[in-house]
Amino acid sequence: MTLRATNDLISVEPRDFPTNRGGLCQKGWTAADLLDHPERITTPLIRRDGRLQEASWDDALTLIASKIKSIQRRYDENAVAVFGGGGLTNEKSYALGKFARVALRTRNIDYNGRFCMSSAAAAGIRSFGIDRGLPFPLSDVGEADTLLLVGANVAETMPPFGRWLADHKARGGTLIVIDPRATPTAKQATLHLQPTPGTDLAIANALLHIALTEGLLDKDYLAERTTGFDDVRRTVANYWPARVERLTGVPVADLESAARALAGGERVIILTARGAEQHAKGVDTVSAFINLALALGLPGRPGSGYGCLTGQGNGQGGREHGQKADQLPGYRKIDDPAAREHVAGVWGVDPATIPGPGVSAYELLDALGTEAGPKAMLLFGSNPVVSAPRAGHVTERIKSLEFLVVADFLLSETAALADVVLPTAMWAEEDGTMTNLEGRVLRRHAIRRPPGQARTDLEILHDLATRLGTERGFPADPAEVFAELRRASAGGVADYAGVTWERIDANDGVFWPCPDTDGPDTPRIFTERFGTPDGRARMIPVEHRAAAEEPCADYPLYLTTGRVLAQYQSGTQTRRVGALRRAAPRAFVELHPDLAVRLGVADGDALTVTSRRGEVTAPARLSDAIREDTVFMPFHWAGAGRANSLTNDALDPTSRMPEFKVCAVRVERANP
């Protein structure tokens, strides 16, 4: 999009950009409505006498520094935690990771992207040696003969993506969608597979079983570009279609049609998203679809491949430069001695002073205020009171902290619990870079100063570091931070060394890896080799297993969660935009009409949904788009309709992704 400022008013206008070709969703078109919103925080707030009251920056920063020093002196450095966000710019993500390790010397840092793309990232690294959402330009989607979307409702979550689906359809392409709901995306599909929630892995193994038994695999590709196929072949031998129909509810004929369509196209793309990934077996599920893609010879082939659709504004870049618990800039592992030495050299510190890996986002939140856990937390760009699984428990853990600081531009439900709230700049008020799902580094241009006393996150980190005794190393200028990020990422997997702001502006973005300012960037990766030591992709045998929590007599239904078109993430911003609030004013419980008959409820009746972790109340919305054994709730609302009061905190053993997408519930008519 293009921003235009006229007489201090900012409007959003379309821009013909390669990724979205001028398309925006409702949220993009209304984004400027928040810049001067009456609820915008424009001055620091300190809790006094139980209430957040306006304060000076000097008082707020002095209090924060004093509390941090006191808590770390009484406990240790790890008693202070940092929690970041996948919507922060690359510069802020980088600075936040550095601030935690250098200014605070704490290992306790993670971010909300752990709740988003972490399973696909872990599976991509395991098989390809590299995690980049799409290893090819998004435009390839429109040219595909066959496209498989797994747990991706792009019509509501990424509406501009629909332009590529329209191109795909116009070419006569085959669209296959795997989703427990007949979403607006699934309704566009040539073939919709509607499985029991949590059974996507079994479907992937069945598709590979069929392709194998019908002789549809690319044997030359398997021999030349992969390892591990024999073990995978033995595993998928147990996933014959009739067995998988019983596991998933997907008819044998549909499984066979899907496998043949995927094997029969010249250009074939498989894309996964949160529906497949937000499970306690999310990494294995993604690995199963990667195995399928490799067996068909797709990754690295022109116009074909496997990819992951990101879910936040800087979902790709936010996980590359150091705000993950186990990571340093450039997608380096924090426990790699060579990585530590390189980054320490850029930071001007002894490698031994860089803390080791911390715990994942949910584990960090779960430990807050406990005897061995953090006693204070600094939070930037996230609202875990609404967005975390088992949200009631997480809220209590946050309340148990001795000290909570939140930097935000609106008073989120989490910020409302803080001891100090720091007013921050919004997207139109700061320079920086973002990295989209293609690995394309993009520019953000400030067109005005933040209102009132609001400051950028980089200015806040600079001032805090200074008060904590780190006089240098935290510049407030994003251009200076990006120049350092380039040096820190040099030689890493996500190498930005050759990316400059000028080059981004001149070329509609720059694709990483880009190690040399005079050399090419990389719109397509894997064309000749993968990012593994021997250049071959790893095929990983994976077995289907049941969800961490299956329905039973007390909780007889599945709950799955997701987004709606007019809202976004925890709703902190979108619930404050009038047009979006009118389009989607409240939470709801979507259920099949036949289930409604059994429960004796009508459309609009208030329902209580209960899991082992909590209960919520919201009106019924009857729809034949959902399975009779499943109910759906969007997760954008707080209060009585907070869907994440119900969701399961069971974690994937590799990615530490919580099982947002399936848990067992009961549904009843709410008491008057």
C-alpha positions, 0 to 999 in steps of 0.5 A, a space after each residue: 500500500 501507499 500512504 498519503 499525508 494531506 493536511 495532517 490526514 493520512 490515507 491508504 491507497 493501493 500500490 501495484 506491488 509484485 506480491 499483492 498487485 494493489 490488493 488490500 484486505 479490510 484491515 489494510 484499508 482501515 489501518 490509518 483509522 488507528 493513527 489518531 484514535 482517541 484511545 491511542 496511548 501518548 504518554 507513559 503510564 505508571 500504576 499508582 494506588 492501583 490505577 495507571 496514571 500519566 507520568 513523565 518519561 524520566 519517572 517511567 524509565 527511572 522506575 523500570 531501571 530501578 526495578 530491573 536492577 533490584 530484581 536481578 540483584 535479589 535473584 539473578 539476571 534471568 529473573 527478568 524476561 523479555 517477550 517480543 512480537 512477530 509484528 516488530 520490524 527487523 530492526 526492533 526484533 534484532 535490537 530486542 534480542 541484543 538488549 536481552 542478551 547484552 543489557 539484561 544478560 538474561 536467557 529468558 526471551 521469546 516471542 509470539 511468533 512461537 504461536 504462529 510459524 514455529 512448526 513449519 520453521 522447525 520442519 523446514 530446517 529439519 528437511 531443507 536446512 533453511 526456513 523461508 516461508 516461500 522458497 519461490 516468489 508468490 507469483 508462482 501460485 498463479 501459474 501452478 497447475 495444481 495447488 494444495 492448501 493445508 489448513 489455510 483459509 486465505 480468503 479470510 486471513 490473506 485476501 490479497 492472496 486471492 488474486 493469485 488464486 483467481 489467476 490459478 483458476 483462470 488457467 484451469 488449475 486444480 485447487 485442493 483444500 484440506 480443512 475441517 470447515 468448508 471455509 470461503 477458501 474451501 468453497 473455491 476448491 476443486 476438491 475439499 478434503 474435510 477431515 477430523 481435526 488433528 488428522 492432517 498428517 495421516 492424510 499426507 502419508 496416505 497421499 504419499 502411499 497412493 502416489 507410491 503404489 501407483 508409480 507416480 513418484 519422481 525416482 530420479 529426483 529422489 535418488 539425486 536430491 534426497 536422503 531417507 526415502 526408504 524409511 519414509 516408504 516403510 512408514 507410509 506403507 501402513 497408511 493405505 486409503 481405507 485405513 486413513 478414511 477411518 482415521 480422518 473421515 476423508 473418503 478413499 475416492 477423494 484421497 486418490 483424486 488428490 494424489 493423482 492431481 498432485 502427481 499429474 501436474 507440471 507445476 505443483 505447489 503444496 502450502 501449509 498454514 496454521 490449521 496444520 501447524 498449530 498442533 502438538 505434532 505440528 512439526 511432524 505434520 509439516 514434515 509429512 507434507 514436505 515428504 510428499 513434495 519431495 517424493 513428487 520432485 517439487 522443491 527447487 523445480 521451476 513453478 513448484 515446491 513446498 511453502 508455508 504461509 506466514 501469519 503476522 506482518 513480519 512473521 518471517 523477519 521476526 524469527 530471523 534475528 534473535 528474539 527467539 529463545 534459541 537463536 542469534 541474528 542471521 538465523 544462527 543457533 545460540 549454542 553454536 560456538 562459531 555463531 556466538 563468536 561471530 555475533 559477539 564480535 559484532 556486539 563488542 562483547 565476550 562470547 562467554 557473556 552471551 546467555 545460552 538458550 532459554 525456554 519457548 514462549 508458552 513455557 516462559 509465560 507458564 514460569 512467570 512469578 514462580 519460584 524458579 521463573 522470571 519475576 519481571 517481564 518487558 513485553 513489546 508488541 504482543 497481547 498474551 492475555 488474549 493470544 496465549 493458550 490456556 489464557 486464564 492460567 497465563 493471565 494469572 501467571 502475568 498477574 503474579 509478576 513483581 513488575 510488568 512493563 508493556 510497550 504499546 500504542 493501545 491499552 491491550 488487555 495485557 497492558 492493562 495489567 502492567 505496572 508501567 506502560 510505554 507509548 510507542 510509535 505505529 507503522 506510519 511513524 517509524 522507518 525500518 524493514 520487514 521481511 515477507 513470506 517470500 523472504 523479500 526484505 521490504 522498507 517501511 517509511 515514516 511519514 510523520 512523528 509519533 503523537 504526544 510523547 510516544 517514542 519508537 521502540 528503538 528509542 525506548 531500548 536506547 534509553 533503558 540500556 543507558 540507564 542500565 549501564 550499557 552506554 553504547 550499542 543501542 542506537 535509536 536510529 533504525 538505519 544504524 541498527 540495520 547496518 549492524 544487523 547486516 554485519 551480524 547476519 553475514 554468513 548466516 542462513 538468513 544473510 542480509 549483508 548485501 541488503 541495503 535500504 537503497 537497494 530495497 527501494 530501487 528493486 521492490 525489495 531484496 530476497 535473502 540470502 543476499 551476501 554481497 551488495 554487488 551480487 544477486 539476491 535469491 528469489 528462488 532457493 533450492 534450485 541446485 542444492 538444499 541448505 544441508 551439509 551435503 545439499 540433499 533434502 532430508 526425508 523424515 519418517 513420521 507417524 500419525 498420532 491422536 490429538 493430545 486431547 480427544 473427545 470423551 463422555 464429558 467433553 464430546 466435541 472437538 473445538 477448533 479456532 481461527 480467524 475471521 475476515 474483519 479481525 486480526 490476531 488478539 484484536 487489540 487494533 481491529 476491535 477499535 476500528 468502527 467498520 471492522 467492529 460492525 462487520 465482526 462485533 463479537 465472538 461466536 460459536 459455529 456449529 452444524 445445524 444437526 448438532 444444534 438440534 441435538 443440543 436444542 439450541 437455535 441460531 443466536 442462542 447464548 452457548 457455554 463452551 467448556 474445556 478442561 481449562 475454562 469456559 466461554 460464552 458466545 452466541 450460536 452461529 449455525 452453519 453446514 460448513 462445519 463437521 457435526 462433531 466439531 465447533 469453531 470459535 474465532 480467537 480475536 476477543 477477550 472477556 467472556 468470548 475469549 476462545 483461548 480460555 479453552 485451548 490446550 497448552 500441550 506442546 510440540 516436542 520440537 517447535 514447542 508450538 501449543 495445540 491451539 487447533 484442537 481440544 475437547 469441549 462440551 457445548 450447552 445452552 448458557 444459563 439466562 
